[in-house]
Amino acid sequence: MASASSTYQRRYDVFLSFRGEDTRNNFIAHLYEALCQKGINTFIDDHKLERDELVKIVECMKSRGQRVLPIFYNVDPSDVRKQRGIFGEALAKHDQESLENMGRVQSWKDALTQVANLSGWDSRNKNEPLLIKEIVTTILNKLLSLSIGDTENMVGLDRRIQEVEMRLCLESNDILMLGIWGMGGIGKTTLAKAIYNKIRSQFEMCSFFENIGEDLAKKGLIRLQQKFLSQLLEESNLNMKVLTSIKERLCSKKVVVVLDNVNDPLILKSLVGNQDWFGRGSIIIVTTRDKRLLASHGVFNIYEARRFSDKEAFEVLTHYSLKHELSIDDSMELSREVLCYAQGLPLALEVLGSFLFSMTREEWRNQLNKLKCTPDLKIQEVLEISYDGLDDKEKSIFLDIACFFEGEDKDYVIEILDGCGFFSLSGIRALLDKSLITIYSNALIMHDLIQEMGREIVRRQSFEEAGERSRLWFHEDIYDALKRNTASEKIEGIFLNLSHLEETLDFTAQAFSRMSKLRLLKVYKYEDTSKKEKCRVNFSKDFKLCYDCLRCLYLHGYSFKSLPSDFNPKNLVDLSMPYSHIQQLWKGVKVLEKLKFIDLSHSKYLIETSDFSGVTNLRRLDFEVS
């Protein structure tokens, strides 16, 4: 019997335990030599296999995740399983010897049954050298498939494993499906692999199918099923021409399966369609970024992968800092900077920690400054996978939040984006399910690295010319595009924070003349607005916008007494002009049926209200004064 030894597991790959002197000097000796020739560090027990030792081996298999591979040497496995023949006779003899032996004998019976149910080898009628070669190949492949990383030393992993194990109910005979859900780079695969390696020895068959979404895209569904069955059946020569029935092959087998990075419901439907496809006690674990995908397949037992706490993140960085000769002060300063940037995302901590701590003080400071405007490519690629899985309207919602609405009230944003025709309620649900946003106190919250990923997508629309991008939020880009009149019809939104402007910027008709798709225009100021500081935007007398697409118009400190006479934005949802010079918003009646919010707070020159009878859906009207 080949297994991992609890005593020797740090020094040996395989522990050979056997019974029968006739096997020691032939089969076992040859197997031992073959294992050693393949570089498999093997311990061979000098003592014959005791009855209680088999019980201990089964206990180690369950409690420590060690793999047991039985070899039935000239023995019928069914005799072992059902305690027939010489096994039954020997056990019956022990039963009759003493009542005190009954408990021990029952434990031997249970151990024999469990081992006989494991996948192994029957030596009868087989060529012995070929059998040894098959055993060695199988063991070598299993060792190579183990996780390369040392999970014992991974920060926070043990606690997360325990939390998942509580959901798995390993002692149950029920067939269980579990989802591990979270944003990209948060450690779903690492957690699933650690759990898989710990529990897989308790199952007849096992498969860890990594990056399964990529396989579907590259190889198609038939090859996906073929690879899945090849892993479970440990048969490399399968050649499938059509889709087959997984249920027919596996319905009687106790399996543990991990489907990693699932991005298409077809994968679940084709590989793990129904629970009755597998034997009793089977466990199916699915890792994904998309919570909706789990729900659509009826998987409601979901573990949400969490970011590292500050303490855990600092422990990760300490591991990197100890490898390099940084001063304590430099190490602490760099760690604080990386903690602030990564915000507990394991991928970011790993990527940045692996190279920043090897740099000089000047180099890592320069690199951190670079990261503020150019995200790390490895991190960007992983996070962007979730964006790629959105439809066009969901992508627009995501980019609007990343560029403009992060931290804003959810209900207000829904009103604006619904006005844009984005079906934002379902769109925001999609972003939540893909872990691209969260909601806290009804505010839309986005991880800094995800927000930066979204903004980088917009920057890539035109690296050289900001006026060719769809959204502008950086004051220097806005200043450049308006100053040089390079703003194009591609611009859909501009959010300008006046607090960052150092020079006066002219808003002219010419600068805005090509922006026929402009939906969102916000000129705002978040710092103390009670200070009597001149607005750094100069609205020219001929200033006007293309109103057709406009949904949000927010102009802090608007300098004219009223809006232009041709002001008629039929799709406008929000009209805000705090601290303006408005005396009367407009004259006569304006039919603005979609307008819901009007803000003229702190507009101290206001002397007359306008006729709002045409604004039939107005919800909020703010005339607050200080």
C-alpha positions as CSV (number, residue, x, y, z in Angstrom):
1,M,0.0,0.0,0.0
2,A,1.5,3.4,-1.0
3,S,0.6,6.4,1.2
4,A,2.1,9.6,2.6
5,S,3.6,9.0,6.1
6,S,2.7,11.4,8.8
7,T,6.1,10.9,10.4
8,Y,8.1,11.2,7.3
9,Q,5.9,13.5,5.1
10,R,8.5,16.3,5.1
11,R,11.3,14.0,3.9
12,Y,9.5,11.4,1.8
13,D,7.1,11.6,-1.1
14,V,5.8,8.0,-0.6
15,F,5.5,5.6,2.3
16,L,5.4,1.9,1.2
17,S,3.5,-0.1,3.7
18,F,2.9,-3.8,3.0
19,R,2.0,-7.2,4.5
20,G,3.6,-10.5,3.5
21,E,7.3,-11.6,3.5
22,D,6.8,-13.1,0.0
23,T,6.3,-9.6,-1.5
24,R,9.3,-7.9,0.3
25,N,12.1,-9.3,-1.8
26,N,10.4,-9.2,-5.2
27,F,7.4,-7.0,-5.9
28,I,8.0,-4.4,-3.2
29,A,11.8,-4.4,-3.8
30,H,11.2,-3.8,-7.6
31,L,8.6,-1.1,-6.9
32,Y,10.9,0.7,-4.4
33,E,13.7,0.7,-6.9
34,A,11.5,2.0,-9.7
35,L,10.2,4.8,-7.5
36,C,13.7,5.9,-6.5
37,Q,14.8,5.9,-10.1
38,K,12.2,8.4,-11.0
39,G,13.4,10.7,-8.2
40,I,10.4,9.9,-5.9
41,N,11.8,9.9,-2.4
42,T,10.3,6.7,-0.9
43,F,10.3,5.3,2.7
44,I,9.9,1.5,3.0
45,D,8.8,0.2,6.3
46,D,11.0,-2.6,7.8
47,H,8.1,-4.0,9.7
48,K,5.2,-5.9,8.3
49,L,1.8,-4.1,8.1
50,E,0.0,-4.4,11.4
51,R,-3.8,-4.6,11.6
52,D,-4.1,-1.4,13.6
53,E,-1.7,0.4,11.3
54,L,-4.2,0.1,8.5
55,V,-6.7,1.9,10.7
56,K,-4.1,4.6,11.4
57,I,-3.4,5.0,7.7
58,V,-7.2,5.6,7.0
59,E,-7.3,8.1,9.8
60,C,-4.4,10.0,8.4
61,M,-6.0,10.0,5.0
62,K,-9.1,11.6,6.5
63,S,-7.6,14.0,8.9
64,R,-4.4,15.1,7.1
65,G,-5.4,14.8,3.4
66,Q,-2.9,12.1,2.7
67,R,-3.4,10.1,-0.4
68,V,-3.7,6.3,-0.1
69,L,-3.2,4.1,-3.2
70,P,-4.0,0.4,-2.5
71,I,-2.2,-2.4,-4.5
72,F,-4.1,-5.7,-4.3
73,Y,-1.3,-8.2,-4.8
74,N,-2.7,-11.5,-5.8
75,V,-5.9,-10.6,-3.8
76,D,-9.4,-10.1,-5.0
77,P,-10.4,-6.5,-4.0
78,S,-14.0,-7.7,-3.6
79,D,-12.8,-10.2,-0.9
80,V,-11.2,-7.3,0.9
81,R,-14.3,-5.1,0.5
82,K,-16.8,-7.7,1.7
83,Q,-14.4,-9.6,4.0
84,R,-14.8,-12.9,2.3
85,G,-12.4,-15.8,1.9
86,I,-9.3,-15.7,4.0
87,F,-10.1,-12.2,5.2
88,G,-13.5,-13.3,6.5
89,E,-12.1,-16.4,8.1
90,A,-9.4,-14.4,9.9
91,L,-11.7,-11.8,11.2
92,A,-14.3,-14.3,12.3
93,K,-11.5,-16.1,14.3
94,H,-10.6,-12.8,16.1
95,D,-14.3,-12.2,16.8
96,Q,-14.6,-15.6,18.5
97,E,-11.4,-15.2,20.6
98,S,-12.7,-12.5,22.9
99,L,-15.5,-10.0,23.2
100,E,-12.9,-7.4,24.0
101,N,-11.7,-7.7,20.4
102,M,-15.1,-6.9,18.9
103,G,-14.5,-3.1,18.7
104,R,-11.0,-3.5,17.2
105,V,-12.2,-6.1,14.7
106,Q,-15.0,-3.7,13.6
107,S,-12.4,-0.9,13.1
108,W,-10.3,-3.3,11.0
109,K,-13.4,-4.2,8.9
110,D,-14.2,-0.6,8.3
111,A,-10.7,0.2,7.3
112,L,-10.5,-2.7,4.9
113,T,-13.8,-1.6,3.3
114,Q,-12.7,2.0,2.9
115,V,-9.4,1.0,1.4
116,A,-11.0,-1.5,-1.0
117,N,-13.2,1.3,-2.3
118,L,-10.3,3.5,-3.2
119,S,-9.0,3.6,-6.7
120,G,-5.9,1.3,-6.9
121,W,-4.4,-1.7,-8.7
122,D,-5.3,-5.4,-9.0
123,S,-2.2,-7.4,-9.7
124,R,-3.9,-10.6,-10.8
125,N,-3.3,-11.6,-14.4
126,K,-1.1,-8.6,-15.0
127,N,2.5,-8.3,-16.3
128,E,4.4,-7.3,-13.2
129,P,7.0,-5.0,-14.8
130,L,4.2,-3.2,-16.7
131,L,2.1,-2.9,-13.5
132,I,5.1,-1.4,-11.6
133,K,5.6,1.1,-14.5
134,E,1.9,2.0,-14.4
135,I,2.0,2.6,-10.6
136,V,5.2,4.7,-10.8
137,T,3.8,6.8,-13.6
138,T,0.6,7.4,-11.7
139,I,2.3,8.4,-8.5
140,L,4.7,10.7,-10.4
141,N,1.8,12.5,-12.2
142,K,0.0,12.9,-8.9
143,L,3.1,14.4,-7.2
144,L,3.6,16.8,-10.2
145,S,0.0,17.9,-10.1
146,L,0.3,19.0,-6.5
147,S,0.3,22.7,-5.8
148,I,3.9,24.0,-6.3
149,G,3.4,26.7,-3.6
150,D,3.8,25.9,0.1
151,T,0.3,26.5,1.3
152,E,1.2,25.9,4.9
153,N,3.0,29.2,4.9
154,M,0.4,31.3,3.0
155,V,-1.0,34.1,5.0
156,G,-4.6,33.6,6.2
157,L,-5.1,30.5,4.2
158,D,-5.7,28.1,7.1
159,R,-8.6,30.2,8.5
160,R,-10.2,30.4,5.1
161,I,-9.9,26.7,4.5
162,Q,-11.6,26.0,7.8
163,E,-14.5,28.4,6.8
164,V,-15.0,26.6,3.5
165,E,-14.8,23.1,5.2
166,M,-17.6,24.1,7.4
167,R,-19.7,24.5,4.3
168,L,-18.6,21.2,2.7
169,C,-20.0,18.8,5.3
170,L,-17.4,16.2,4.6
171,E,-19.0,13.5,6.7
172,S,-22.3,13.7,4.8
173,N,-23.3,11.4,2.0
174,D,-25.1,14.2,0.2
175,I,-23.8,15.4,-3.1
176,L,-22.8,19.0,-2.6
177,M,-22.0,21.9,-4.9
178,L,-20.1,24.9,-3.5
179,G,-19.3,28.2,-5.2
180,I,-16.2,30.3,-4.3
181,W,-16.9,33.8,-5.6
182,G,-14.9,37.0,-5.7
183,M,-13.1,39.6,-7.8
184,G,-10.1,38.8,-9.9
185,G,-6.8,38.3,-8.1
186,I,-8.4,37.8,-4.7
187,G,-7.2,34.2,-4.3
188,K,-10.1,32.0,-5.3
189,T,-7.9,29.5,-7.2
190,T,-5.3,29.3,-4.4
191,L,-8.0,28.6,-1.8
192,A,-9.8,26.0,-4.0
193,K,-6.5,24.2,-4.7
194,A,-5.5,24.1,-1.0
195,I,-8.9,22.6,-0.1
196,Y,-8.7,20.1,-3.0
197,N,-5.3,18.9,-2.1
198,K,-6.4,18.5,1.5
199,I,-9.6,16.4,0.9
200,R,-9.0,14.6,-2.4
201,S,-7.6,11.5,-0.8
202,Q,-11.1,10.8,0.6
203,F,-12.6,10.3,-2.9
204,E,-12.5,7.6,-5.5
205,M,-11.8,10.1,-8.3
206,C,-10.7,13.7,-8.4
207,S,-10.1,16.5,-10.9
208,F,-8.8,20.1,-10.6
209,F,-9.7,21.8,-13.9
210,E,-7.8,25.1,-13.9
211,N,-8.8,28.0,-16.1
212,I,-11.6,26.0,-17.6
213,G,-13.1,29.1,-19.3
214,E,-10.0,29.4,-21.4
215,D,-10.2,25.7,-22.4
216,L,-13.8,26.1,-23.6
217,A,-12.8,29.0,-25.8
218,K,-9.8,27.3,-27.3
219,K,-10.9,23.7,-27.6
220,G,-14.7,23.6,-27.6
221,L,-17.2,21.6,-25.6
222,I,-16.3,18.1,-26.8
223,R,-12.6,18.4,-26.0
224,L,-13.6,20.0,-22.7
225,Q,-15.6,16.9,-21.7
226,Q,-12.8,14.7,-23.0
227,K,-10.3,16.4,-20.8
228,F,-12.6,16.3,-17.8
229,L,-13.2,12.6,-18.1
230,S,-9.6,11.9,-18.8
231,Q,-8.6,13.5,-15.5
232,L,-11.3,11.7,-13.5
233,L,-10.8,8.3,-15.1
234,E,-7.0,8.7,-15.3
235,E,-7.1,7.6,-18.9
236,S,-5.1,9.7,-21.3
237,N,-6.2,7.9,-24.5
238,L,-9.8,8.9,-24.7
239,N,-10.9,10.0,-28.1
240,M,-14.4,11.4,-28.1
241,K,-16.2,12.4,-31.3
242,V,-19.4,13.6,-29.8
243,L,-20.7,14.7,-26.4
244,T,-21.1,11.9,-24.0
245,S,-23.1,11.3,-20.8
246,I,-21.1,12.2,-17.7
247,K,-23.8,10.7,-15.6
248,E,-23.4,7.2,-17.2
249,R,-19.7,7.2,-16.4
250,L,-19.7,8.7,-12.9
251,C,-23.0,8.2,-11.2
252,S,-21.7,5.5,-8.9
253,K,-18.4,7.2,-8.2
254,K,-17.6,9.4,-5.2
255,V,-15.7,12.3,-6.8
256,V,-14.3,15.7,-5.8
257,V,-14.2,18.2,-8.7
258,V,-12.9,21.8,-8.8
259,L,-13.9,23.8,-11.9
260,D,-11.7,26.9,-11.7
261,N,-12.5,30.2,-13.3
262,V,-15.9,29.3,-14.8
263,N,-17.3,32.1,-17.0
264,D,-20.0,30.3,-19.0
265,P,-23.1,28.5,-17.7
266,L,-22.6,25.9,-20.5
267,I,-19.5,24.6,-18.6
268,L,-21.6,23.7,-15.6
269,K,-24.5,22.3,-17.7
270,S,-22.1,20.1,-19.6
271,L,-19.8,18.8,-16.9
272,V,-21.7,18.9,-13.6
273,G,-25.3,19.2,-14.9
274,N,-27.2,17.6,-12.0
275,Q,-26.2,16.3,-8.6
276,D,-27.4,12.8,-9.6
277,W,-24.6,12.6,-12.2
278,F,-22.2,11.7,-9.4
279,G,-22.1,9.1,-6.5
280,R,-23.1,9.8,-2.9
281,G,-20.7,12.0,-1.0
282,S,-19.4,13.8,-4.1
283,I,-18.3,17.4,-3.9
284,I,-18.2,19.9,-6.7
285,I,-16.4,23.2,-6.2
286,V,-16.8,26.1,-8.7
287,T,-14.7,29.2,-8.6
288,T,-16.0,32.2,-10.5
289,R,-16.2,36.0,-10.6
290,D,-19.9,35.9,-11.6
291,K,-22.4,35.2,-8.9
292,R,-25.3,35.1,-11.3
293,L,-23.7,32.1,-13.0
294,L,-23.8,30.1,-9.8
295,A,-27.4,31.1,-9.1
296,S,-28.5,30.1,-12.6
297,H,-27.2,26.6,-12.0
298,G,-28.8,26.4,-8.6
299,V,-25.6,26.8,-6.6
300,F,-26.6,28.9,-3.5
301,N,-24.0,27.5,-1.1
302,I,-21.5,30.4,-1.9
303,Y,-18.3,31.4,-0.1
304,E,-17.3,35.0,-0.8
305,A,-13.5,35.2,-1.0
306,R,-12.3,38.2,1.0
307,R,-9.4,40.6,0.7
308,F,-6.6,40.5,3.1
309,S,-6.9,42.5,6.3
310,D,-4.2,45.2,6.9
311,K,-2.5,42.8,9.3
312,E,-2.5,39.9,6.8
313,A,-1.3,42.2,4.0
314,F,1.5,43.5,6.2
315,E,2.5,39.9,7.0
316,V,2.7,39.2,3.2
317,L,5.0,42.2,2.6
318,T,7.1,41.3,5.6
319,H,7.9,38.0,3.8
320,Y,9.3,40.0,0.8
321,S,11.1,42.6,2.9
322,L,13.1,40.0,4.8
323,K,14.6,38.7,1.6
324,H,16.3,42.1,0.9
325,E,18.6,44.4,2.9
326,L,16.2,47.3,3.4
327,S,16.5,49.6,6.4
328,I,13.6,49.3,8.9
329,D,12.5,52.9,8.0
330,D,12.6,52.2,4.2
331,S,10.8,48.8,4.7
332,M,8.0,50.4,6.7
333,E,7.6,53.3,4.3
334,L,7.4,51.1,1.3
335,S,5.0,48.7,3.0
336,R,2.7,51.5,3.9
337,E,2.7,52.7,0.3
338,V,2.0,49.2,-1.1
339,L,-0.7,48.6,1.4
340,C,-2.4,51.8,0.4
341,Y,-2.2,50.9,-3.3
342,A,-3.1,47.2,-3.1
343,Q,-6.0,47.6,-0.6
344,G,-5.8,44.0,0.5
345,L,-5.8,42.4,-3.0
346,P,-3.5,39.4,-2.8
347,L,-2.6,39.6,-6.5
348,A,-1.4,43.2,-6.2
349,L,0.6,42.4,-3.0
350,E,2.3,39.5,-4.7
351,V,3.1,41.4,-7.9
352,L,4.3,44.5,-6.2
353,G,6.1,42.8,-3.3
354,S,8.0,40.5,-5.7
355,F,9.9,43.4,-7.3
356,L,9.6,46.6,-5.3
357,F,11.5,45.4,-2.3
358,S,14.5,44.6,-4.5
359,M,14.8,48.2,-5.6
360,T,16.6,51.2,-4.1
361,R,14.7,53.8,-2.3
362,E,14.8,56.1,-5.3
363,E,13.7,53.4,-7.7
364,W,10.7,52.2,-5.7
365,R,9.5,55.7,-5.1
366,N,9.7,56.4,-8.8
367,Q,7.9,53.1,-9.6
368,L,5.1,53.9,-7.2
369,N,4.6,57.4,-8.8
370,K,4.5,55.6,-12.2
371,L,1.8,53.2,-10.9
372,K,-0.5,56.2,-10.0
373,C,-0.9,57.0,-13.7
374,T,0.0,53.6,-15.4
375,P,-1.4,50.4,-13.8
376,D,0.8,47.3,-13.5
377,L,0.2,45.2,-16.6
378,K,-0.2,41.9,-14.8
379,I,-2.7,43.3,-12.4
380,Q,-4.6,45.1,-15.2
381,E,-4.9,41.9,-17.3
382,V,-6.4,39.8,-14.5
383,L,-8.9,42.5,-13.4
384,E,-9.9,43.3,-16.9
385,I,-11.2,39.8,-17.5
386,S,-14.3,40.7,-15.5
387,Y,-14.9,43.8,-17.6
388,D,-14.6,41.7,-20.8
389,G,-17.5,39.6,-19.6
390,L,-20.0,42.5,-19.6
391,D,-22.4,43.5,-22.3
392,D,-22.1,46.9,-24.0
393,K,-24.6,48.7,-21.7
394,E,-23.0,47.1,-18.6
395,K,-19.6,48.3,-19.8
396,S,-20.9,51.8,-20.2
397,I,-22.3,51.7,-16.7
398,F,-19.0,50.4,-15.3
399,L,-16.9,53.1,-17.1
400,D,-19.3,55.8,-15.9
401,I,-19.0,54.7,-12.3
402,A,-15.2,54.2,-12.6
403,C,-14.7,57.7,-14.1
404,F,-17.4,59.7,-12.5
405,F,-19.8,58.1,-10.0
406,E,-17.6,56.1,-7.5
407,G,-18.8,57.0,-4.0
408,E,-22.1,58.5,-5.2
409,D,-25.6,57.6,-4.1
410,K,-26.8,54.5,-5.9
411,D,-30.4,55.8,-6.4
412,Y,-29.2,59.1,-7.9
413,V,-26.8,57.3,-10.3
414,I,-29.5,54.9,-11.3
415,E,-31.8,57.9,-12.3
416,I,-29.0,59.4,-14.4
417,L,-28.0,56.2,-16.1
418,D,-31.5,55.2,-16.7
419,G,-31.9,58.5,-18.5
420,C,-29.1,57.4,-20.7
421,G,-31.0,54.2,-21.6
422,F,-28.6,51.9,-19.8
423,F,-31.1,49.8,-17.8
424,S,-29.0,50.6,-14.8
425,L,-30.8,48.5,-12.2
426,S,-29.9,45.2,-13.9
427,G,-26.5,46.6,-15.0
428,I,-25.5,47.5,-11.4
429,R,-26.7,44.1,-10.3
430,A,-24.3,42.6,-12.9
431,L,-21.4,44.6,-11.6
432,L,-22.2,43.5,-8.0
433,D,-22.4,39.9,-9.1
434,K,-19.0,40.1,-10.8
435,S,-17.5,41.8,-7.8
436,L,-16.7,45.0,-9.7
437,I,-18.5,47.2,-7.2
438,T,-20.0,47.0,-3.7
439,I,-22.7,49.1,-2.1
440,Y,-22.1,50.6,1.4
441,S,-24.6,53.0,3.0
442,N,-26.3,53.1,-0.4
443,A,-23.1,54.5,-2.0
444,L,-21.4,52.8,-5.0
445,I,-18.0,51.7,-3.9
446,M,-15.2,50.4,-6.2
447,H,-11.8,49.0,-5.3
448,D,-9.1,51.6,-6.3
449,L,-7.4,49.1,-8.6
450,I,-10.7,48.2,-10.3
451,Q,-11.4,51.9,-10.7
452,E,-8.0,52.4,-12.1
453,M,-8.5,49.5,-14.5
454,G,-11.7,51.2,-15.8
455,R,-10.0,54.5,-16.3
456,E,-7.0,52.8,-18.1
457,I,-9.5,51.3,-20.5
458,V,-10.7,54.8,-21.4
459,R,-7.1,56.1,-21.6
460,R,-6.3,53.4,-24.1
461,Q,-9.0,54.8,-26.5
462,S,-6.3,57.5,-27.3
463,F,-3.1,57.8,-25.4
464,E,-1.9,60.8,-27.3
465,E,-5.1,62.9,-27.7
466,A,-7.4,63.2,-24.6
467,G,-10.1,64.8,-26.8
468,E,-10.5,61.5,-28.6
469,R,-11.6,59.6,-25.5
470,S,-15.1,58.9,-24.3
471,R,-14.7,60.3,-20.8
472,L,-12.5,63.0,-19.2
473,W,-12.0,63.5,-15.5
474,F,-8.3,64.5,-15.1
475,H,-8.1,68.3,-15.0
476,E,-5.0,68.5,-17.2
477,D,-6.6,66.4,-20.0
478,I,-9.8,68.6,-19.9
479,Y,-7.8,71.8,-19.9
480,D,-5.7,70.6,-22.9
481,A,-8.7,69.4,-24.9
482,L,-10.7,72.6,-24.4
483,K,-7.8,75.0,-24.7
484,R,-6.7,73.5,-28.0
485,N,-10.2,72.9,-29.3
486,T,-9.4,69.2,-29.8
487,A,-12.5,67.8,-28.0
488,S,-14.2,65.4,-30.4
489,E,-17.6,63.9,-30.9
490,K,-16.4,60.8,-29.0
491,I,-16.6,62.6,-25.7
492,E,-19.6,61.4,-23.6
493,G,-18.8,62.9,-20.2
494,I,-16.6,65.6,-18.6
495,F,-16.2,65.9,-14.8
496,L,-14.0,68.9,-13.9
497,N,-12.9,69.5,-10.3
498,L,-12.3,73.2,-10.1
499,S,-10.1,72.7,-7.0
500,H,-7.3,71.4,-9.3
501,L,-7.3,74.2,-11.8
502,E,-4.5,76.7,-11.5
503,E,-5.4,78.8,-14.5
504,T,-8.7,80.1,-15.8
505,L,-10.3,77.9,-18.4
506,D,-12.6,79.3,-21.1
507,F,-15.8,77.4,-21.8
508,T,-16.6,78.5,-25.4
509,A,-19.1,77.5,-28.0
510,Q,-16.2,76.5,-30.3
511,A,-14.6,74.2,-27.6
512,F,-17.8,72.3,-27.2
513,S,-19.1,72.5,-30.8
514,R,-18.1,68.9,-31.8
515,M,-19.3,67.2,-28.6
516,S,-22.6,65.9,-30.1
517,K,-22.7,62.9,-27.8
518,L,-22.1,64.7,-24.5
519,R,-24.3,63.1,-21.8
520,L,-22.7,64.3,-18.6
521,L,-21.1,67.6,-17.9
522,K,-20.1,68.5,-14.3
523,V,-18.0,71.4,-13.2
524,Y,-17.8,71.1,-9.4
525,K,-15.8,72.1,-6.4
526,Y,-15.6,69.9,-3.2
527,E,-13.4,72.0,-1.0
528,D,-14.7,74.9,1.2
529,T,-17.2,76.7,-1.2
530,S,-17.9,79.4,1.4
531,K,-14.6,81.1,0.5
532,K,-15.0,84.1,-1.8
533,E,-12.8,82.7,-4.5
534,K,-13.4,83.5,-8.2
535,C,-14.5,80.5,-10.3
536,R,-11.7,79.5,-12.6
537,V,-14.1,78.7,-15.4
538,N,-15.0,81.6,-17.7
539,F,-18.3,81.0,-19.5
540,S,-18.1,82.9,-22.7
541,K,-21.2,84.9,-23.9
542,D,-21.7,82.5,-26.8
543,F,-21.3,79.4,-24.6
544,K,-23.8,76.7,-25.5
545,L,-24.0,72.9,-25.7
546,C,-25.5,70.3,-27.9
547,Y,-28.5,69.5,-25.7
548,D,-29.9,66.4,-27.4
549,C,-27.8,63.8,-25.4
550,L,-27.4,65.8,-22.2
551,R,-28.6,64.0,-19.1
552,C,-26.6,65.7,-16.3
553,L,-25.6,69.4,-16.3
554,Y,-23.8,70.6,-13.2
555,L,-22.1,74.0,-13.5
556,H,-20.7,75.4,-10.2
557,G,-20.5,79.2,-10.2
558,Y,-22.4,79.7,-13.6
559,S,-21.8,83.3,-14.3
560,F,-24.8,84.4,-16.3
561,K,-28.2,85.7,-15.1
562,S,-30.2,83.1,-16.9
563,L,-29.8,80.1,-19.2
564,P,-29.8,80.7,-23.0
565,S,-33.2,81.3,-24.6
566,D,-32.8,78.2,-26.7
567,F,-32.0,76.0,-23.7
568,N,-34.3,73.0,-24.2
569,P,-32.5,69.7,-23.2
570,K,-35.5,67.3,-23.5
571,N,-33.6,64.4,-22.0
572,L,-32.0,66.2,-19.1
573,V,-32.4,64.5,-15.7
574,D,-30.3,66.7,-13.4
575,L,-29.8,70.5,-13.7
576,S,-27.5,71.8,-10.9
577,M,-26.1,75.3,-10.7
578,P,-24.9,75.9,-7.1
579,Y,-23.2,79.2,-6.3
580,S,-24.4,80.6,-9.6
581,H,-25.2,84.2,-10.7
582,I,-28.7,83.1,-11.9
583,Q,-31.4,85.6,-11.3
584,Q,-34.1,83.6,-13.1
585,L,-33.4,80.2,-14.5
586,W,-35.5,80.7,-17.6
587,K,-38.5,82.7,-18.8
588,G,-41.8,81.2,-19.9
589,V,-42.5,77.5,-19.8
590,K,-39.9,74.8,-20.6
591,V,-41.3,71.3,-21.2
592,L,-38.7,69.1,-19.6
593,E,-40.5,65.9,-18.7
594,K,-37.4,63.9,-17.7
595,L,-35.9,66.5,-15.5
596,K,-36.0,65.3,-11.9
597,F,-33.4,67.3,-9.9
598,I,-32.9,71.1,-9.9
599,D,-30.2,72.6,-7.6
600,L,-29.8,76.4,-7.3
601,S,-28.5,76.3,-3.8
602,H,-26.4,79.3,-2.6
603,S,-27.4,81.2,-5.8
604,K,-27.7,84.5,-3.9
605,Y,-28.7,86.6,-6.9
606,L,-31.8,84.6,-7.5
607,I,-34.8,87.0,-7.5
608,E,-37.5,85.1,-9.3
609,T,-38.5,81.5,-9.7
610,S,-39.2,80.1,-13.1
611,D,-42.4,78.4,-14.3
612,F,-41.9,74.7,-13.5
613,S,-45.3,73.5,-14.7
614,G,-43.6,71.8,-17.7
615,V,-41.2,69.9,-15.4
616,T,-43.8,67.3,-14.6
617,N,-41.5,64.7,-12.9
618,L,-39.5,67.1,-10.7
619,R,-38.5,65.3,-7.5
620,R,-36.1,67.7,-5.8
621,L,-35.8,71.5,-6.0
622,D,-33.1,73.1,-3.9
623,F,-33.0,76.8,-3.1
624,E,-30.9,76.5,0.0
625,V,-29.0,79.6,1.0
626,S,-26.2,80.0,3.6
